[in-house]
Structure formats: C-alpha cells, structure tokens
Amino acid sequence: MGDYLATRLLTPLSLQHLIRRTVTDSQLFFAFKSLIALAGVLIPGLLFGHFNESVVLSLGVVAGAIAETDSSIRGRLKNLAMTIGCFLLATFSVELLKPYPWLFGLGIFSSTFIFVMVSALGKRYASISLAALLVAIYTMLGMHTTPNLWFQPLFLTSGALWYGLISLLWLWFFPHKTVHEQLAQLCFTLSHYLREKSRFFPIEPQEVREIRHNLAQLHVPLVHARHELFDTLKSRRRSRDPEFLALIEQYNKLLEIHERAIASHYPYARLNEVASKTALIAGFKEVLTQLGEACYQLGRAILTHQAYQHSAGLNWAISALDDQLQLAHQKGDYPSELHQPLRLLWRNLEQINQRLQQFQSLSEQTSPLEIKLGDIRSHDSSLPLLKLLRRYFSIDSLQFRHAIRMGLCLVAGYGILELFHLEKGYWILLTCLFVCQPSYSATRARLLQRMSGTVTGLILGLPLLYFAPTIQLQLVIMALCAFLFFTQLRNHYSIAVIFITLFVVFAFNILGNEGYQIMLPRLADTIIGSLLSFAVVTLLWPDWQMRQLPKLLSHSLTANACYLHAVMRDGNAWLHSCSHRAHLADNEVAKAWQQMLIEPGSCPKEVQLCYRLSVSNHALLSYIAALAVHIHPESRALPGLLRAQADRIEIMLKQAAASVQALNPGEQEQIQTQSIIAEQSQTEQDIFGYQLQLIENQSRKILALAQTLGAEHLEFASMEVSR
C-alpha cells in the first residue's frame, strides 16, 4: 500500500499538479518573489564578506514588500517612487533628530500622525505609510551600529528599491496573476455562501435567525473579495489586453451570480411549513449544494489556469427540479399562491447555473458591462485627495483619533526607553506600531497574536543560534525565515510573527553580535509595547462598536433605501453602483457586530437588539436583491400603485435610519399597508408586488427594532449625563 501511494504521488500528473498548485498559490508566489529579492542582497554579502550591508539591505527588502500594493506597471512605478521618497524622509529624520530627544519625540508624533492620516486616502497610501514607520523604527534599532549618517538611509532604501525592481519584473511576466487569484477567491466565498444557504431546505422556525446570522457573517469575506477585485481591475482599466478584457467579463458574470446568490424570494420557514410533504424542499437543497460545489470548482479552474468543466449532473438537477415543481403544482401539493415565488426561486437558481455554464466558453472580446468599472465610486473616491484628507481632520473622525492615539503611543514608548535609559528599547515602538489598531477588538486580537508569536520565536531562537554559529549559516536562516514570514503574513499573523522574530534576532546578532543579549529585553519590550497599546486604545477615545453600530446601521438602511429606489426607477449603471454601496454598508454592520461581541461593558439588551437589527438588515438586502435580479429595464414603467408602495418603503427605511441613531425615537408615521398580491399571482407586475410586500414587511420589522434601539440609546445617554 505504501509503495502504491509513493508511486501515485510521483507520477508525472501528480508532480505537474503539485508544481501548478505551488506556482498558483498566492502566498507562496508572494514569498518566492521576496526570497529572490533577499537572495539578491544576501548572496553578495556571503561571497564578499559585507555582512552588515547585506543585513540592512534585507531589512529594506522586507519593508519594501510590506509597502507593496497591487497595481499596473505604471501604478507600481508611481508607488515605488513614493515608497523610496517616504523611506528617505523617515530614515534621515531619525538620523538627524536623534541627538535632540525633545525634537525627536516631537518628530515621532508628527510623522506618525501624518502617515496615519495619509493612510486614510486608500490602501496604497496605508501600506506605504506603515512601511515608512517601520523603516523609521528599523533605523532607530540600528543606530548604535551604523558607521555614518548615510549608511542606513542608503542601504534601507536601496533594499526597498531592489525589491521594487524585482516586483516590476515579476509583474511583467505575470501581469494578471493577482486578478486570477482574486476571481478565484470570489468563487470560493460564493461557494461557502451558497452551501450555507442550502441549510434553509429544510429548516425549523427557530433556526432561521441563526442561518441569517451565519449568512450575514459569510457575506463579509464575500463582499471583501468583490471589492478587492474591483480595486484591482480599476487600477488596470486602461489595459486592452484580450486576456484582461476576458477577466473583466468573468468579473461581471460573478457579480450577477453574487446578486442572485443572496436573493431571497420567500420566508423560508413558512415555505417548509406548507411544502414540507413534497420532494421540492430536498430538490432545492440539492441544487443549492451543487451550485456551491460548481462555484468552488470554477475557482480552482481560474486559480490553476485550467478550463472549467461544468457539471452535467447540475444541469440534470435543475431540469428535474423544474419537472418536480410543475408536477407538484398540478397535483396541488402546496397552496397555489406559493407557485409564483417557487418559480422565481427556481428561475433564479437556473440563471446562476446558466452563468456558470458560460464560463466554459468565454469570449475574449470586450464585455459590454466593462463600463461598470467606471461607474462604481464610493462617496469619497470622487473627491480630490486634499479635500478628502481635510474631511478627516475632526475630533469626531475615527481616523483622526487613531492618528493621535498612535502618535501618543509611540511617543510614550520613546519616553519609557529614555526615562529608563533602555539603549535597545526601540522594540517597544515596533510593538506599538503593529499592536495599536483603530478598534479595541482588533488591538486585543493583535496583542495576543504578537505576544504568542514573539515568545515562540524567542524560544526557538535560542537553540537555532547555538546550532548556527557561523554568519553564513545565519544569513541562510534569515532568508528562510523571511520566506516563511511572507507565506503566513496575510492569513496567520501569529505564525508570521514567529518567523519575523527569528529574522530580526539573527539580523541584529550579525550586526552587533547580540542575538542572545536581546532576547530577554525583546520579550520585555514586547510586553511593554503591547500593554501600552492596549491602554491607549482602551482609555483614549475608545471606539466601542456599541457606539458605532447605530451609525453604521443607519448608513446601511439608507443605502438599502437608495438601492430600492434604483431598482424601481433608475438605469442599470446607477443600480450597479447603489448595489455595491448597499453591500459594503451591510458588510460594515456585520464586521462591527463581530467586534462588539468581545468588547467589555456591553449592555445585553442592546447587544440583542443590535444582533436582531443586523440580521434583519441583511435579510432586507436579500429581498431587494431578489427584486433587482428579476426586474428588467423595460419593466420599470410600473403602475403607480407599485411605485407608491416603493415610496412608502423608502420613507420607512429612512425613518428607521434616523430612529436607530435616536434622532426621532418614538415617532412613527402611520403608513397603511395596501397589499397588491392576488391569490394566484401570475403577471410580472404581481410578482414585483409580492416581492415589494416582503420588503415592506421586513422594513416595518426593522423600523420597530430601530425605534426600540433609539429609545435605549437615549436612556443610556441620560444616565451618563446624570452621573
């Protein structure tokens, strides 16, 4: 048996699959690129004995890799120029101000504040800002071994420049690899969502809220993957490469699948009550499960650059479900008013199946939906950079508060090492830089990850230093640790910290022959920096999600109202933009809810209300999405009764958005419900009327919850004032 497995693993097909999987793995791909850059600076050091120069260059390579964001070649050149400029500014500032402690402390605060504020402009600026602060602290750590003023600025920036050039060459050979990875990730998250949704068939009434909650949480990585992919495509939108245009076509088809995947056509608990005796429930479950598997297989095909083969079994299941639905309707196995919603549900699943089938023979011509890339803009993205940055200069801005907290945290760390004359205590600042996050929950998670990773790294460092006495072997271990660090950085931060700890231990052992000496101080500095970060985030303008969630819920409800308005009245381009914003707003609510669960001092009653609101808000988005995927541009000439109902719903949602922030708690405009659904809805207008009725019922539920939450907030605020 063992011989058989060994033979099977060594077949050419298996080796080919292993090589393909290794090359297409995004983490390994990123790490190999970094390893090549590190080899380019460490090998000359080994050959010519310039060990110190090689180590500082390698630190620059690591910082350059952290600063990197995905873009076109033109965008990468622009990013590289900004990175080198920021690194030079950071390193020279440290070297010039170090003899003047008061000026040095002021410089730490001002530079940190500026870099954190600039990071609000986008992912590109955030990455460069973090890396610039990292390079500044690297400069502080190496000041006692530097031979002159120019040594560290020159070699740190040269290392980053070298990595940037390697990255550009990498991009030249693999121009669309990132797009393939992100398309695959979108497929994988769609697969998880569809499989969870299949749990609705069958379902008990008490399980509905749990599944809705799970779907809202699964929607977070789904929307994140969609948004990341959009940013990547937009950065390359000037390209007319046929492969790139084909990737845009795939993106647009996945957007439609996303909208159809989240669409809800009927209260599923009631559906199980009235149709549980038929085989339809099991049929819908089977189709949803197979669609989830098809999305997963599509993701694998995109990731490994192989042709997608659509499942013939899925086509058969869709057809069998259609026959089953017709037969059950003729036999009267379920109430007649259920037939149209079930037909809509089947049609929606059949359309997802059709879109997946189209991936077998995608054209390489320009997609007519390519214009979507130009029409999606967040409210901020259309503003000039300076005007956008100016909007954040307010004490009410979370970014402004985080910039001040981060600046004070680093200054406090510097004050501690100056007060106690900790010559090598700059690791406190490095810990603060990575542990201090904008929110309490993120800071707490990062603190635990940093502490566990550092302790493990130091424990492993002792025997490794003992068994690797030569500098040459230590340089090899450094390169290996950096490679492993980048394989884990995006998904397993605590493991990544282990390897970066080992990397730095060996780096400074080579620079100053002090590997053993810095281990205990490094552990103490990590503890001090972690506790300092935790104290700053907890005591100085703590951004408790319990306080932020009402604002996020209000924004999401308003976005849903705009989405509904676009579905009923506007064209496809604006509809796509409103849908995008509604998904992002719903995502922020779900993430805030996740963070709120671990915050101290949360009121159980408010936590439960926020939970019900966040779940109901995602269900509302699903109902609107179902209306959006079935309505056609020519169908927007709807009768006044339908438009009046949609207007009532918009008023309700805006009222709920105000109520949830306690702007008008207790006020409730009496809006009469006028059902427009016949017993046997057959026409398209009746279908839309039915879906609008579901949306209206959900909106009324949300309005009642919002007013209750608003009243709770007013009561809490009055108690705070009385204290």
Salt bridges, closest charged atoms under 4 A:
GLU68 OE1 - LYS33 NZ 3.20
GLU68 OE2 - ARG76 NH1 3.37
ASP70 OD1 - ARG76 NH2 3.18
ASP70 OD2 - ARG236 NH1 2.43
GLU181 OE2 - LYS177 NZ 3.09
GLU196 OE2 - ARG199 NH1 2.78
GLU210 OE2 - ARG199 NH2 3.64
GLU228 OE1 - LYS123 NZ 2.91
ASP231 OD2 - HIS227 NE2 3.86
ASP241 OD2 - HIS176 NE2 2.62
GLU243 OE2 - HIS180 NE2 3.12
GLU256 OE2 - ARG260 NE 3.22
GLU256 OE2 - ARG355 NH2 2.87
GLU259 OE2 - ARG226 NH1 3.27
GLU259 OE2 - HIS583 NE2 2.73
GLU293 OE1 - ARG195 NH2 2.37
ASP322 OD1 - ARG343 NH1 2.67
GLU370 OE2 - ARG240 NH1 3.38
ASP380 OD1 - ARG391 NH1 2.45
GLU514 OE2 - HIS144 NE2 3.41
GLU514 OE1 - LYS424 NZ 3.84
ASP543 OD1 - ARG401 NH1 3.45
ASP543 OD2 - ARG405 NH2 3.10
ASP586 OD2 - HIS219 ND1 3.25
ASP586 OD2 - HIS618 ND1 2.97
GLU588 OE2 - LYS591 NZ 3.17
GLU606 OE1 - HIS713 NE2 3.71
ASP647 OD1 - ARG569 NH2 2.92
GLU650 OE2 - HIS565 ND1 3.16
GLU696 OE1 - ARG648 NH2 3.54
GLU696 OE2 - ARG700 NH2 3.48
GLU712 OE2 - LYS605 NZ 2.89
GLU720 OE2 - ARG723 NH1 3.06
